[in-house]
Amino acid sequence: MQRPEFYTCENGQKAPLPFAPEEYEARLEGLRDLMEMHSLDACLMTSMHNIAYYSGFLYCSFGRPYGLVVTRDRSVVISAGIDAGQPWRRCHGEALTYTDWARDNYWRAVAHIIGTGKAVGVEADHLTMVNAEKFNHVLKPKRGMDIAPATMAQRMVKSAAEIELIKHGAAVADVGGFAIHDTIKEGLREIDVAMAGRDAMEAEIAKRFPDAEYRDTWVWFQSGLNTDGAHNPVTGRKLRRGDILSLNCFPMISGYYTALERTMFVGEVDPASLKIWEANVAAHEYGMSLLVPGARCDEVTAKINDFFAERDLLQYRTFGYGHSFGVLSHYYGREAGLELREDIDTVLEPGMVISMEPMLTLPEGMSGAGGYREHDILVIGEDGAEDITKYPYGPAFNVVG
């Protein structure tokens, strides 16, 4: 028996996707406008974020390549046989499954849809050197083009449906925050508190989105020295009275990430720490006031830098002041064109969603040592911005346990 290189696996019925078919068609139309502008015959998306953005399917790679081929009239997810019919059920458009029976069947499936000798857009920031070589060898394109920056620009401005989903995510993060607030007490481990927040968020997501797939919601709950980095993993350290804490709730809804981050203290806060905390809260409030349509990312950054410099605190800042939200997570995606950093000159416009999250880190041995971070998500509108984060920040609510 000759085994196939690829096949269709339309097993079951199409499942409800995060967005209506019209939403995906509008996104594909935007991509096809880019293809028309650059005279491309097709695009091959390989990243989790772009495949999810244009098709609704969020893959689990486990060492296998995945793709989404978009031509002038087709949209086809290319998936591995291990997933059976799930990619077809969970995507907008068609799906083609490649087999493991021979090396590079993935590329043969891609070539089956695109053909050879075509002008093809790819994500250069995601295509490895090995796969770039295979792309050229199998597809023999007459021309390749990096489409990643243009697709990022498209993703940066959200539709009304995306903003609605992101608002749900922010509300779920608040649920996790309140669960953590009510759990904290001396003697508990970081992991104990983190699980309470994660469980509360996952239950809330399942309640709000009964037809969704559930994965990747997480909490980083840090204490003491472990608060110094924004992405420090949870540990088994036990909480002690007077500890500085960092609450970080990250619900994931159909590939869309939202966040809630807060500084907290166990039982009491010493005067030196309170002074730093209040300064960071003041910077947070000032920063949120700057997020309006027409503001430029680097100019917002410079103003907050000046705010900290006037208080002799700028040397304790470790990263940018905020970033975009959408189809991204700690595993995939980044909309680097919409970040509050000195090297980003993007102008804020209606439909963008961005955080304000100043952080100060004072090293161990200093008075007030620890990492201080507040984080709210704002939706840029026609005349201003809407703060969609509702969990309170600051000492009045967050000295707990």
Secondary structure, 3 states (H helix, E strand, C coil): CCCCCEECCCCCCCCCCCCCHHHHHHHHHHHHHHHHHCCCCEEEECCHHHHHHHHCCCCCCCCCCCEEEEECCCEEEEEEHHHCCHHHHCCCCEEEEECCCCCCHHHHHHHHHHCCCCEEEECCCCCCHHHHHHHHHHHCCCEEEECHHHHHHHHHCCCHHHHHHHHHHHHHHHHHHHHHHHHCCCCCEHHHHHHHHHHHHHHHHHHHCCCCCCCCCEEEEEEHHHHCCCCCCCCCCECCCCCEEEEEEECEECCEECCEEEEEEECCCCHHHHHHHHHHHHHHHHHHHHCCCCCEHHHHHHHHHHHHHHCCCHHHECCCCCEECCECCCCCCCCCCCECCCCCCCECCCCCEEEECCEEEECCCCCCCEEEECEEEEEECCCCEEECCCCCCCHHHHEEC
